[in-house]
Amino acid sequence: MTERAERERSSYLFPRHPREADRLDLQHDALREALGSNFLAPVTEPGRVLDVGTGTGRWGIEVCWEHPRALVVGFDLMAGPGEHPSGYRHVRGNVLQGLPFLDGVFDLVHQRFLVSGIPLAQWPQVVAELVRVTQPGGWVELAEPMIEFLHAGPATERLLGIMRDMAASRGLDSTRVVFDRLDDYLRSAPLKEVTRHEVTCAVGEWGGRIGSFLASDMRALFTRLCEVQVGSSLSAEESAETIRRTQEEFEGQQTRVAMAIAYGRKPS
């Protein structure tokens, strides 16, 4: 199956774009810097790691650098990175159709930022699949943003509204259900020792490096969404002006976004 056909079979919210990889890497850089680490689960020497929805593979590649003895597998709809460490592998597939791995293979399974790709009704099913491929005593870690901004201005709210409408039309979470229930999904799997963390990050130059990363990420994200909407709810001129105003609002209102990280251990 071609990449285009695979993408069309998915419910992923954002259109494919030549610079989407840059946006995903900005997300990665922002969250890693906010957390001070690539993952929070108490795994000191991972042996086999799975990164579901790996995107550009940046997270998995960095885990390879940090843990040279680990085998890290990136799993995604799209093809993997052309250059990578010897300990990195890439497997193409759609998590909504199941994972092509045996039971109990990985000691750390990581998934993040898939609120824009997993229909709300399928979250329990997907988490159960992550747990299935985790070895007894291993860990599953999830990370997802709140689909709301704190101190958002009218231009920002307008574009967020468009994004929420598009998400709802595809059966994706259009409120904050996934953000609120992230740890509950793990408990219901059922995992033990479930822990939840929340971080609130600045969006805008006023917030330093993290804020700058996220402002650039949001500008690119809104641009992708507006490209889809041109000719329907927004003209090209309205889109450009609204996106410009969001950047001013980020600074003037000191906009923030919250992210949840939850991890739990599979019973031995």
MOBELPE-V988297 format. One record per residue. SS is DSSP state (H for helix, E for strand, - for the rest). PHI is phi in degrees with one decimal (none if undefined). NEAR is the number of other C-alpha atoms within 12 Angstrom. Layout:
# MOBELPE-V988297
ss=SS phi=PHI near=NEAR
ss=SS phi=PHI near=NEAR
This chain:
# MOBELPE-V988297
ss=- phi=none near=14
ss=- phi=-72.5 near=13
ss=H phi=-60.1 near=18
ss=H phi=-62.5 near=15
ss=H phi=-64.0 near=15
ss=H phi=-63.8 near=22
ss=H phi=-62.5 near=23
ss=H phi=-66.2 near=20
ss=H phi=-79.0 near=20
ss=- phi=-89.2 near=29
ss=- phi=-106.8 near=30
ss=- phi=-58.2 near=33
ss=- phi=-74.9 near=34
ss=- phi=-94.0 near=33
ss=- phi=-67.8 near=27
ss=- phi=-66.7 near=26
ss=- phi=-149.6 near=18
ss=- phi=-56.3 near=11
ss=- phi=-103.8 near=18
ss=H phi=-62.0 near=26
ss=H phi=-60.5 near=26
ss=H phi=-62.6 near=24
ss=H phi=-64.6 near=30
ss=H phi=-64.1 near=33
ss=H phi=-68.2 near=26
ss=H phi=-63.1 near=31
ss=H phi=-57.6 near=39
ss=H phi=-59.7 near=35
ss=H phi=-61.1 near=27
ss=H phi=-64.9 near=36
ss=H phi=-69.7 near=38
ss=H phi=-61.0 near=28
ss=H phi=-69.3 near=22
ss=H phi=-65.5 near=31
ss=H phi=-87.5 near=23
ss=- phi=77.4 near=14
ss=- phi=-166.2 near=19
ss=- phi=-80.8 near=33
ss=- phi=-153.6 near=36
ss=- phi=-106.9 near=30
ss=- phi=-57.4 near=31
ss=- phi=-77.1 near=23
ss=- phi=-111.8 near=28
ss=- phi=-88.4 near=17
ss=- phi=-133.8 near=19
ss=- phi=-65.2 near=30
ss=- phi=-98.9 near=28
ss=E phi=-127.0 near=33
ss=E phi=-125.1 near=45
ss=E phi=-120.0 near=46
ss=E phi=-116.4 near=48
ss=E phi=-90.1 near=47
ss=- phi=73.2 near=42
ss=- phi=-69.4 near=41
ss=- phi=64.9 near=38
ss=- phi=-77.4 near=33
ss=- phi=84.3 near=39
ss=H phi=-59.4 near=35
ss=H phi=-60.7 near=39
ss=H phi=-63.9 near=44
ss=H phi=-64.5 near=36
ss=H phi=-66.7 near=30
ss=H phi=-64.0 near=36
ss=H phi=-60.8 near=31
ss=H phi=-63.8 near=20
ss=H phi=-74.4 near=22
ss=- phi=-131.7 near=24
ss=- phi=-58.7 near=21
ss=- phi=-86.6 near=19
ss=- phi=-82.2 near=29
ss=E phi=-102.0 near=31
ss=E phi=-114.3 near=40
ss=E phi=-111.0 near=42
ss=E phi=-96.0 near=40
ss=E phi=-124.3 near=38
ss=E phi=-161.2 near=38
ss=- phi=-62.9 near=35
ss=- phi=-95.1 near=31
ss=- phi=-63.6 near=27
ss=- phi=-84.5 near=28
ss=- phi=-66.0 near=25
ss=- phi=-70.7 near=14
ss=- phi=-116.3 near=15
ss=- phi=-162.2 near=23
ss=- phi=-64.4 near=25
ss=- phi=-64.8 near=19
ss=- phi=-86.1 near=25
ss=E phi=-107.2 near=35
ss=E phi=-128.2 near=29
ss=E phi=-125.7 near=34
ss=E phi=-126.6 near=27
ss=E phi=-92.2 near=31
ss=- phi=171.1 near=30
ss=- phi=-115.3 near=32
ss=H phi=-60.1 near=36
ss=H phi=-67.8 near=32
ss=H phi=-103.6 near=18
ss=- phi=96.6 near=24
ss=- phi=-100.5 near=34
ss=- phi=-85.3 near=22
ss=- phi=-129.0 near=24
ss=- phi=-69.8 near=15
ss=- phi=-63.3 near=18
ss=- phi=62.8 near=27
ss=- phi=-89.9 near=28
ss=E phi=-109.1 near=34
ss=E phi=-95.7 near=38
ss=E phi=-145.7 near=44
ss=E phi=-118.9 near=49
ss=E phi=-122.6 near=44
ss=E phi=-147.4 near=42
ss=E phi=-150.9 near=40
ss=- phi=55.9 near=33
ss=- phi=-108.9 near=41
ss=- phi=-60.5 near=42
ss=- phi=-88.0 near=36
ss=- phi=-136.4 near=40
ss=- phi=-103.7 near=35
ss=- phi=-55.2 near=28
ss=H phi=-55.2 near=31
ss=H phi=-67.0 near=20
ss=H phi=-97.5 near=24
ss=H phi=-59.0 near=34
ss=H phi=-58.9 near=25
ss=H phi=-63.2 near=23
ss=H phi=-65.4 near=32
ss=H phi=-62.8 near=44
ss=H phi=-59.8 near=27
ss=H phi=-69.6 near=31
ss=H phi=-60.3 near=48
ss=H phi=-67.6 near=45
ss=H phi=-56.4 near=32
ss=- phi=-86.5 near=33
ss=E phi=-87.2 near=37
ss=E phi=-74.3 near=29
ss=E phi=-55.0 near=23
ss=E phi=88.8 near=26
ss=E phi=-85.0 near=37
ss=E phi=-121.7 near=45
ss=E phi=-118.5 near=53
ss=E phi=-126.8 near=44
ss=E phi=-121.3 near=45
ss=E phi=-143.4 near=43
ss=E phi=-144.8 near=40
ss=E phi=-86.8 near=37
ss=E phi=-76.7 near=33
ss=E phi=-88.7 near=35
ss=E phi=-148.5 near=30
ss=E phi=-109.8 near=34
ss=E phi=-89.8 near=23
ss=- phi=62.1 near=22
ss=- phi=-86.9 near=30
ss=- phi=-88.0 near=26
ss=H phi=-63.1 near=21
ss=H phi=-66.7 near=27
ss=H phi=-62.1 near=37
ss=H phi=-63.5 near=25
ss=H phi=-62.4 near=26
ss=H phi=-71.8 near=38
ss=H phi=-63.1 near=32
ss=H phi=-62.8 near=24
ss=H phi=-62.0 near=31
ss=H phi=-63.7 near=33
ss=H phi=-65.5 near=26
ss=H phi=-63.9 near=22
ss=H phi=-64.0 near=28
ss=H phi=-62.2 near=29
ss=H phi=-61.3 near=25
ss=H phi=-66.9 near=18
ss=- phi=-106.2 near=25
ss=- phi=80.0 near=24
ss=- phi=-83.8 near=30
ss=- phi=-64.9 near=36
ss=- phi=-113.5 near=30
ss=- phi=-123.2 near=26
ss=- phi=-146.3 near=25
ss=H phi=-61.9 near=24
ss=H phi=-63.2 near=38
ss=H phi=-56.9 near=36
ss=H phi=-72.0 near=26
ss=H phi=-104.1 near=28
ss=H phi=-54.6 near=40
ss=H phi=-71.1 near=35
ss=H phi=-65.6 near=28
ss=H phi=-58.5 near=36
ss=H phi=-69.7 near=37
ss=H phi=-63.9 near=26
ss=H phi=-77.0 near=20
ss=- phi=-64.3 near=28
ss=- phi=-103.9 near=27
ss=- phi=-109.8 near=32
ss=E phi=-110.4 near=25
ss=E phi=52.8 near=23
ss=E phi=-70.9 near=29
ss=E phi=-129.5 near=27
ss=E phi=-122.5 near=27
ss=E phi=-125.3 near=27
ss=E phi=-127.6 near=26
ss=E phi=-125.8 near=26
ss=E phi=-112.4 near=28
ss=E phi=-113.1 near=36
ss=E phi=-67.9 near=33
ss=- phi=-121.2 near=39
ss=- phi=131.8 near=32
ss=H phi=-59.6 near=25
ss=H phi=-61.7 near=24
ss=H phi=-96.9 near=25
ss=H phi=72.0 near=19
ss=H phi=-61.4 near=23
ss=H phi=-62.1 near=31
ss=H phi=-60.6 near=32
ss=H phi=-65.1 near=28
ss=H phi=-58.2 near=32
ss=H phi=-70.7 near=42
ss=H phi=-63.2 near=38
ss=H phi=-65.9 near=31
ss=H phi=-59.8 near=30
ss=H phi=-69.0 near=38
ss=H phi=-61.6 near=35
ss=H phi=-67.6 near=32
ss=H phi=-62.7 near=35
ss=H phi=-63.8 near=39
ss=H phi=-62.6 near=35
ss=H phi=-60.9 near=29
ss=H phi=-63.9 near=35
ss=H phi=-67.1 near=34
ss=H phi=-60.8 near=27
ss=H phi=-71.9 near=24
ss=H phi=-86.8 near=25
ss=E phi=-57.6 near=19
ss=- phi=96.9 near=13
ss=- phi=-114.6 near=14
ss=- phi=-90.8 near=21
ss=E phi=-139.3 near=22
ss=- phi=-86.5 near=16
ss=H phi=-60.3 near=20
ss=H phi=-67.7 near=17
ss=H phi=-61.7 near=22
ss=H phi=-59.7 near=30
ss=H phi=-60.6 near=25
ss=H phi=-68.1 near=21
ss=H phi=-66.4 near=27
ss=H phi=-64.2 near=35
ss=H phi=-60.7 near=24
ss=H phi=-68.1 near=25
ss=H phi=-60.8 near=37
ss=H phi=-63.9 near=34
ss=H phi=-67.6 near=25
ss=H phi=-65.5 near=28
ss=H phi=-54.2 near=37
ss=H phi=-77.4 near=26
ss=H phi=-69.2 near=19
ss=- phi=-107.4 near=25
ss=- phi=50.2 near=27
ss=- phi=-64.5 near=34
ss=E phi=-135.3 near=35
ss=E phi=-134.6 near=33
ss=E phi=-101.8 near=28
ss=E phi=-131.4 near=36
ss=E phi=-110.9 near=36
ss=E phi=-127.3 near=40
ss=E phi=-133.5 near=41
ss=E phi=-141.7 near=42
ss=E phi=-152.9 near=41
ss=E phi=-110.1 near=34
ss=- phi=-74.9 near=33
ss=- phi=-57.9 near=22
ss=- phi=-76.0 near=14
